[in-house]
């Protein structure tokens, strides 16, 4: 029986344009988890566990409300605030797992399907290194053909980098996880000037004991590498002269609404 859950081996790139150029490129892997399959996965993959220590593990309280409650119900409630009914549909998320008990996810992408197996809702859950998180949701227009997701934008409402302000706009292009996966986020200032482009692009691999072990061995201590890489790149930016911004008081927790970017859609048809 084919399973929807999988490994996505990816390349993450960041390109800063202002106030100075800076580029990074890292190889990573993420797990696409169909929440209906998680217990079956952990039963058949001995190095993968749910809510307990292992080489690789998935902890419910790392995501969503972060209180261990049912994640499917949580996403369905989030989607309902956007007028999307996910009753009877499945929920998937793409994220870094815990590696030897440690994780850090700069971004987790949720995919909500309705009862007809149509991808109807996407949620971006963003974390920063200061222990804060924020969410951006997008109700996929019914007119979108198949699983195509139109380009969409949202106001930036969350402090991510200490070298950038908490304002401006995000423009997102998302290719949902099939044989390949892709997410490109452009960060624009209030004048529409591009400040940064971040992207993750990868290909699908079946999630088995051996494929997961290969990722564990070829990309050891992945999540420590992620957090270490963030701080290493921050030091390089500081030496380049980037101005440090103090962490502002967090805004009230709410899921920001992304909307179709009609201008970008017209140019990408």
Order of alpha helices (4+ residues) and beta strands (2+ residues): beta-beta-alpha-beta-beta-alpha-beta-beta-beta-beta-beta-beta-beta-beta-beta-alpha-alpha-beta-beta-alpha
